[in-house]
Amino acid sequence: MQDVKILRLVTGEDVIAKVGTNDQGTSLNKAFVIIPTQSQPGKPVQLMMTLYAPYAKSDTVTIKDDKIISMVEPKEEILKSYQQNTSSIIQSPGLMTENKVPKL
């Protein structure tokens, strides 16, 4: 089983994904970029998630290990949101679809 981690990349992006390893580097399954947003100065910062590789055919992306600055366990509320947004649900008999990605 893959653990969910948050990775800081050399590009400055924070990516949350199910992390594994392969012979080419670190594999990220169902990877999302975490984007902090603020509607107005003085308002609370909200976290949004957007797909890391939205145009890829596969749900898995491999990143070279030298492109990763750090890897940490996500806070519980971020982990729950990630799990909710990446789980498949049955909307009608036999049809599996992905949830939409709402704000955290």
C-alpha positions as CSV (number, residue, x, y, z in Angstrom):
1,M,0.0,0.0,0.0
2,Q,1.2,3.5,-0.8
3,D,1.4,6.2,1.8
4,V,-0.1,9.6,1.1
5,K,2.6,12.3,1.4
6,I,3.1,16.0,0.6
7,L,6.2,16.7,-1.4
8,R,7.9,20.0,-1.9
9,L,9.4,20.1,-5.4
10,V,12.3,22.2,-6.6
11,T,9.8,24.1,-8.7
12,G,8.2,25.3,-5.4
13,E,5.0,23.2,-5.9
14,D,3.5,21.3,-3.0
15,V,2.1,18.0,-4.3
16,I,0.0,15.5,-2.4
17,A,-0.1,12.0,-3.7
18,K,0.1,8.3,-2.9
19,V,3.9,7.9,-3.0
20,G,5.9,4.8,-4.1
21,T,9.3,4.1,-5.7
22,N,10.4,2.6,-9.0
23,D,13.7,2.3,-10.9
24,Q,13.3,5.8,-12.4
25,G,12.5,7.7,-9.1
26,T,9.5,8.4,-6.9
27,S,6.1,7.5,-8.3
28,L,3.1,9.7,-7.5
29,N,-0.3,8.2,-7.9
30,K,-3.3,10.5,-8.1
31,A,-1.1,13.6,-7.6
32,F,-2.6,17.0,-6.8
33,V,-0.9,20.4,-6.5
34,I,-1.9,22.2,-3.3
35,I,-2.6,25.9,-4.0
36,P,-3.1,28.4,-1.1
37,T,-5.6,31.1,-2.1
38,Q,-6.9,34.2,-0.3
39,S,-10.0,36.0,-1.5
40,Q,-9.0,39.4,0.0
41,P,-6.3,40.7,2.3
42,G,-7.1,39.8,5.9
43,K,-9.4,36.9,4.9
44,P,-8.4,33.3,5.8
45,V,-6.2,31.4,3.4
46,Q,-8.0,28.4,1.8
47,L,-6.3,25.5,0.2
48,M,-7.4,24.2,-3.2
49,M,-6.2,21.1,-5.1
50,T,-5.7,20.8,-8.8
51,L,-4.5,17.8,-10.7
52,Y,-0.7,17.7,-11.0
53,A,-0.7,16.2,-14.6
54,P,-4.2,16.8,-15.9
55,Y,-3.3,15.9,-19.5
56,A,-1.6,12.6,-18.7
57,K,-3.1,9.3,-19.8
58,S,-2.1,7.6,-16.5
59,D,-2.9,8.5,-12.9
60,T,0.8,7.9,-12.0
61,V,3.7,10.3,-12.6
62,T,7.4,9.5,-11.9
63,I,9.6,12.3,-10.6
64,K,13.4,12.1,-10.3
65,D,14.5,12.0,-6.7
66,D,16.7,15.0,-7.1
67,K,13.7,17.2,-7.8
68,I,12.2,16.5,-4.4
69,I,13.2,18.9,-1.6
70,S,11.1,17.4,1.2
71,M,8.4,14.8,1.9
72,V,6.1,15.0,4.9
73,E,2.9,13.4,6.3
74,P,-0.1,15.6,5.6
75,K,-2.2,17.2,8.4
76,E,-5.3,15.1,9.1
77,E,-7.8,17.6,7.5
78,I,-5.7,17.7,4.3
79,L,-5.4,13.9,4.2
80,K,-9.2,13.5,4.7
81,S,-9.9,16.0,1.9
82,Y,-7.5,14.3,-0.4
83,Q,-9.0,10.8,0.3
84,Q,-12.5,12.1,-0.2
85,N,-11.6,13.7,-3.6
86,T,-9.7,10.8,-4.9
87,S,-12.1,8.0,-4.0
88,S,-14.4,6.6,-6.6
89,I,-18.1,6.5,-6.0
90,I,-20.9,4.6,-7.7
91,Q,-23.3,7.1,-9.2
92,S,-25.4,4.5,-11.1
93,P,-25.2,0.7,-11.3
94,G,-21.8,-0.3,-12.8
95,L,-20.6,3.2,-13.4
96,M,-17.5,4.4,-11.5
97,T,-16.6,8.1,-11.6
98,E,-14.2,10.4,-9.9
99,N,-15.4,13.1,-7.5
100,K,-15.0,16.8,-8.4
101,V,-12.2,18.5,-6.6
102,P,-13.7,21.2,-4.2
103,K,-11.9,23.7,-2.0
104,L,-10.4,22.3,1.2
